Amino acid sequence: MSSLPRRAKLKVQTAVSKDECSSLSELSSASEEDDKEDSIWEPQKKVPRSRKQPVPKETKPKRVPRVKKTTPKISDGLEEGVNVKEELNSSVAIADADLEDRKSELDTVQILKAVKTKRKNSARSPSAPRTKKLKVEETNKDSHVEAGSSTTETPSTSTGLEGACKKEKNEEDFTFGQSPIKKIKTVTCPQGQPVKCPGSADSVKEEVEMNWDIVQVLSERTNIELWVCANIIRLFNDDNTIPFIIRYRKELINNLDADSLREVQQTLEELRAVAKKVHSTVQKIKKDGKMSDCLLKALLNCKTFEELEHVSAPYKTGSKGTKAQRAKQLGLEGAARTLLENPVELNLLSYIKPSVKGLSTLQDIETGVQHILADMIAKDRDTLDFIRNLCQIRPISIQSCLAKVSSKKVNEKDVDKFLLYQNFSCYIRNIHHHQILAINRGENLKILTVKVNIPDGVKNEFCRWCIQNRWRPRGFARPELMKILHTSLDDSFKRLIYPLLCREFRGKLTSDAEKESVMMFGRNLRQLLLTSPVPGRTLMGVDPGYKHGCKLAIISPTSQILHTDVVYLHSGQGFREAEKIKRLLLNFNCSTVVIGNGTACRETEAYFADLIMKNYFAPLDVVYCIVSEAGASIYSVSPEANKEMPGLDPNLRSAVSIARRVQDPLAELVKIEPKHIGVGMYQHDVSQILLKATLDSIVEECVSFVGVDINICSEVLLRHIAGLNANRAKNIIEWREKNGPFINREHLKKVKGLGPKSFQQCAGFIRINQDYIRTFCSQYTESPTGVEVTDEKQGKKKSKTPVNVVLKPNPLDQTCIHPESYSIAMRFLSSVGGTLCEIGKPEIQQKINSLLGKEGIQKIAEGLQTTVHTLQVIIDGLSQPESFDFRTDFDKPDFKRSIVCLEDLQVGTILTGKVQNATLFGIFVDIGVGKAGLIPIRNVTEAKLSKTKKRRSLGLGPGERVEVRVVNIDIPRSRITLDLIRVL
């Protein structure tokens, strides 16, 4: 997420940790200010100062590991000292200093003086061992923590983290041989109160420096407060994932939702890409020896790729040079500047050189000066800002028409698709996103010609402003010189500025349309992934077909394949095959049929509906539903499917996948690449990089928020958890197969490759079912404190941890509470008079509600020294049942027994249906007639949307049930227009 190179990050961290005493001395000077402004960020101001300090110590690089070996032997107090060191380096400010008493401040001052004294002594005796210095330093920091710490950078969950931090320091397997710096970094829990001081944004330092502030520009483009943008940049720089930030760092992002945070991330990456491209362009131009102060300033002012292209185009390698450059080579730049600065002294006749091409006549010289002036006008920042502002308030339109050559080279059917846009005109401020994408597609197919129309009034007002204000000569200019200036303005606008504006308008419209299309795809995908599962049923999946038959697969309530078969329903054998289907349904006690919506879906649906209406499957009460089979055929031939269902025919795998999409949609759909799920719009016309990044992020968000049981989940599902990837998921599965189930979340730290940061990001989204663990524990000799697990690493090399590690099940591991907040959760439990055994039961809910009613959540959070958001997560985790799944808030599949035909519909008929897909121009609804009806977007108003349901967005998404009225029926074109009545 961060554009900062990994190497650069490690370098900065090393510099900070090599001279920790200097950090403490700097802290003493800032402690008084911290008491006054407790919520202001303390960014990495110390990093630049301490970069040069470690240089003299580079002669002793081999002594550092020895210090690490002694670390586990340091007392508990020293662990808290390490905690303070991490807090100093943390880029996130938290908790109020009001919670600290006055006595601690005096003790801190004395401690800091002692540290300075020790530092001076160590400077006098350079031969002193470094290990002693570390002990002195950490001991002082230990007393610094015990005294209460006068700094404001105390995590809101720090009191609850002391135990957890001690474990991390003593369990060497947690770091897998990494340097102490990275191990210390993981203790950070950047939680806290909202930082509402815009001044803190100034401290965000980017790797690439520009003439604009990235926080300011990010805030302007996303309409989000400065302090929130500054916090988001820091969180992404620290490699935090979106699900982790949304759930556990809400106070730092002012409760932004995931889509808004993703938009900020994309804008941030775009700005950084522009800055990176600018600096590479600067280096290239410098290398060619063409750089000037004016050009450098213009380049560093660029905020978009269009601006950069405009400024740098003349300096590209291999270019013949612009007209202005060729005029400058002839020595006419001085004449152009004199015309503006001192026109009285300008004599163009003196530049005539009959033997030189381009200077032989007065006309040539005037043309050269004109080109230079036109280039200066087009590159001027104030001039461009004026014309852009002018275009904002004037009616600029975009027009499209049928291309002249399209009829010869393009299929007539393709031309008919763009009938609406063959004579189209619309103001750019009113045009819809889907219209832009359609116009772009038509232009790419050579069917349409597109142009941006800027009225003549804009040009006239622009030229008048230039002559009277920005480009007015500083003195009297003769008529012939003024004529050159007027010609330069016309030339600059027509040849340089107008094309630039057109590119900017088209680029901005396309970029916005692509982003909206991708966001719409993302919202649909989220709605589809969060479709409520239908557990506890035996299902028959049907993949319809004509010639090759309908593929059947019966799966158990636990998704195991019980039977597969092929039946030929549409080749005259329907009556004979009905007996086979009935026998299968009765044998496996299956009363739910899931039909894919592909080829022959309508006929297959009619077949089953007819049998159900005749009560053919009695005594079973059979129902059926239609599900999207998009991507099923792609998945069925994938290596993942081959690994999961070896030896099974790919066609039968599709039937299995269709059935599992109803049983657990999330677990099944994550196996398919998101763009193949088929709920998008113009997905092939948008940036594929942006599309993949967004959809992958939404899959990660959905899987993380639903959570996975680490002891039974599949590798495919696990790799989409925040903080994990394919390699880490594979290592977790291999570890589980080799060593048995995970006893608690801390047990995860033993997995190879799962470093501190990964653990922090994924821990809150991993569940450990306590019933499963109790069953597992009963098979082992249980000690008074828990289960004894042998460390498998002891044979490879000397282990720094005890051979036998005692692990104890923790009921909090089945909740959404993050391990960093366990201590706070325990104190909250004791304050309400509850126990760990009551988690998820009605009794604990009553106790929590009683306490909240008496004191209020704000007061309780202050008493626990945490934030309201953290406390709310704890309350949710303690209140939710053990098998809680928030997908139950969403819609289940629509089970049916009968079928309706298109011919049966009439205008005015009221029907219920299920949203199939949502686009920017309307909502497609499956009303059971084999063809989806369209609700135009103008008919979807906020008043018709459900307020009682917990909605993730104002728009409708796939799977939602709606009540609609038929407005128009076009049978020849198979089009049905609907009006939304209400959301069910």
Helices and strands as residue ranges (DSSP letters): H 6-18, H 20-36, H 46-50, G 55-59, G 61-63, H 64-70, G 71-73, H 76-89, G 97-99, H 102-124, H 130-146, H 158-170, G 172-174, H 180-185, G 198-203, H 214-222, H 226-237, H 242-248, G 250-252, H 258-287, H 293-300, H 305-312, G 313-315, H 323-329, H 333-341, G 343-345, G 348-351, H 362-379, H 381-393, E 397-402, H 406-409, H 412-417, G 419-421, E 423-427, H 433-444, E 448-453, H 456-465, I 466-470, H 479-491, I 492-497, H 498-529, E 539-543, E 550-555, E 561-567, H 574-587, E 592-596, H 601-613, E 623-627, H 632-636, H 639-644, H 650-663, H 665-669, G 674-676, H 688-706, E 708-709, H 715-718, H 726-739, G 745-750, H 756-762, G 763-765, E 766-767, H 770-777, E 782-783, E 786-790, G 792-795, E 804-807, G 811-814, G 819-821, H 822-832, G 836-838, H 842-855, H 857-863, H 868-879, G 886-889, G 902-904, E 910-918, E 922-926, E 933-936, G 937-939, G 942-944, E 961-970, E 975-983
